[in-house]
Each structure stands twice: as structure tokens, then as C-alpha cells.
Amino acid sequence: MITASFSFCLIAAAQNSPAMVWSAAVGSGLARLGVLYPSDVITAATSDGAGNIYLTGLTTRQGPAQPFVTKLSPDGQQGVYVSILASPNVADPPVSVSVDANGEALVALKSGVLTKIGPEGDGVVFSVSFAGGILGAVDALGDSYVLSPNSISRVWRNGAVLWTRTFVNNPAFARTVLAFDPDGSAVTAGTACPPAAIAAPGVAGGFQTAPAGGCDILIELRSTKTKY
């Protein structure tokens, strides 16, 4: 992990406006008149309980496109840190970023690398690799979870994989969302097309208890207290 520097420019702060509180430009350069200057692309964002904002994406500030994560103050006027993440591939875009109660940011790369960094961007807590595209998220206890096309894994605070639950391999059902409710249960969601939509179990009293035809959105709530 390499520490880099970006520019943080507050463009506008709202005055008695219900629509916008502030707007800021964050980055290391621009592409103008067909000439590629150092530039940046944001692919995911989140915030913590204190209102700090975390952005992740790709930057060309130090050469070929590299994944990075940056932390902004709640008012958007200060950059707390910018860190370049290690990746086995060039232009390996981050697909998710989440933050635990200690302010440690968890970033998942498209290549399958899951990296957690310290609250001040001052070191790697752990970095582990998984097969295939992944999404990452943290629960209230600080444990990390990894969602891949065919499985979900729980990762301990030191990077050790506690367990992995394998789903039935069905390319017609793509889980693309991973989040947690206040009780710590995992919420996964995705698009289920026939035959996956036809086979998806309905729940009595649910909003929709049977496939409506074509592709449906399937949401699952899973307990994470044990290996389910």
C-alpha cells in the first residue's frame, strides 16, 4: 500500500438549500483536449457513523491505473488520507467499500482481492484473495464478509477465513448486493431469471410469494451467528 496525495476542492456549500449541503472535486488531474493527464474514477463510496466519507476507484496519478481508497472529512473540505492498494492486475477496479466501527475500510477488488486498511490509512490490516468477482462488507462486530457468485465467507479480524457457505451454482441467479441489518443478519440480493426465479422459495406473507414471470429481484435474509 502506498500513500498518495490528491487535491480536495470544495466547489459549493449550500446556503439554506434542502437539496445540496456541499459539492467537492476530488482527484489528481483531468483529461483535456484528448491529452491524458493523471485522472481518477470513483467506483464505490460509503460513510461512517461520524459522517466521514470514503471513496474508492482507480487513479493514474503514479502511472498505470491503480486502485485507491480515500477518506474525506464530513464537510468535504479535507482529505484525511489517500492510499494506493496492491493488486495483481493493472486497472483492477474496486467494486465495494465499507467501514467498521473502528474506522477501518474494507475494499474488494474485481480480481478477488479483499483488503482492509487502518483508520488513518496507515497500514494494511489484512489482504486476502478469493476466486472470482467479490463484494465485501463488515458487520457491527468488525468481522468481514465476502460475497462471490457461488458462496459467502466470513473473515475474522486478522484475515483468517472462519467459514464459507457454497450456494448452488446457478448462472441464472446473480447475487450483486451484500449488506447487514441492525441485528447482524446478512442481506443478499440479486436478479433471478428462469429457471432460478421459478425455483426461488416464496415466503408466506411476503411482498411477492411467487415468480411474476421473466426476471425477478430476489432478496435473502440470512443469520450470520452460525455457518448457515
Residue, then its C-alpha position, 0 to 999 in steps of 0.5 A: m500500500i502506498t500513500a498518495s496525495f490528491s487535491f480536495c476542492l470544495i466547489a459549493a456549500a449550500q446556503n439554506s438549500p434542502a437539496m445540496v449541503w456541499s459539492a467537492a472535486v476530488g482527484s489528481g488531474l483531468a483529461r483535456l483536449g484528448v491529452l491524458y493527464p493523471s485522472d481518477v474514477i470513483t467506483a464505490a463510496t460509503s460513510d461512517g457513523a461520524g459522517n466521514i466519507y470514503l471513496t474508492g476507484l482507480t487513479t493514474r496519478q503514479g502511472p498505470a491505473q491503480p486502485f485507491v481508497t480515500k477518506l474525506s472529512p464530513d464537510g468535504q473540505q479535507g482529505v484525511y488520507v489517500s492510499i494506493l492498494a496492491s493488486p495483481n492486475v493493472a486497472d483492477p477496479p474496486v467494486s465495494v467499500s465499507v467501514d467498521a466501527n473502528g474506522e477501518a475500510l474494507v475494499a474488494l477488488k474485481s480480481g478477488v482481492l479483499t483488503k482492509i486498511g487502518p483508520e488513518g490509512d496507515g497500514v494494511v490490516f489484512s489482504v486476502s484473495f478469493a476466486g472470482g468477482i467479490l463484494g465485501a462488507v463488515d458487520a457491527l462486530g468488525d468481522s468481514y464478509v465476502l460475497s462471490p457468485n457461488s458462496i459467502s465467507r466470513v473473515w475474522r479480524n486478522g484475515a483468517v477465513l472462519w467459514t464459507r457457505t457454497f450456494v448452488n451454482n446457478p448462472a441464472f441467479a446473480r447475487t450483486v448486493l451484500a449488506f447487514d441489518p441492525d441485528g447482524s443478519a446478512v442481506t443478499a440480493g440479486t436478479a433471478c431469471p428462469p429457471a432460478a426465479i421459478a425455483a426461488p422459495g416464496v415466503a408466506g406473507g411476503f411482498q411477492t410469494a411467487p415468480a411474476g414471470g421473466c426476471d425477478i429481484l430476489i432478496e435473502l435474509r440470512s443469520t450470520k451467528t452460525k455457518y448457515 
